[in-house]
Amino acid sequence: MGRFLVVETDHAEYLAGGLFRRVFGQDLPAHPRHFVSLYRTEEGTFRVAGYVHFSAFESVHLAGGLVVDRALYSEIPAAHLQELAPCRSIGEHLMKQGILALPDSAAVFAYIGDRRSIEVNERVGYVRTHLENLYAYWRRDLPPDVRRLIAERVMRVAPF
């Protein structure tokens, strides 16, 4: 077992609520699927490294609330961070692992406005849609007109 573990949990508030409130200024949402990234220190204790949630919407999934404890980067030895490779960050690793755990769907959408989060999610495989701040991780090869229609339906519930 490496230093980083991504777990799906029903106890996200207990694990990541403080981090989420520090970054977003609000409580964790009640979305059905919560994923937490844990980092195991040299001493064997676990620190919350990140959080993201997913929910099902029609034929797709919606991702939101991606947050990473950036202070950890200055505390984690470089060799430990190398364990995330080929991912370049905790957020990228967490998002990829979360998507892998989801059941089949046409896509996973994220509503993103933060430049750093856009960079991370583009490395995961998200691409811009024709709608502002809406990104899609396409899991199925669909015609462009179908992708456009799905994105427009998703945008009706954004931000999520």
PyMOL commands that set and color helices and strands:
alter all, ss='L'
color gray80, all
select helices_A, chain A and resi 12-24+70-74+78-82+90-101+115-124+144-155
alter helices_A, ss='H'
color red, helices_A
select strands_A, chain A and resi 4-9+33-40+46-57+60-68+107-111+127-128+134-138
alter strands_A, ss='S'
color yellow, strands_A
deselect
rebuild
show_as cartoon
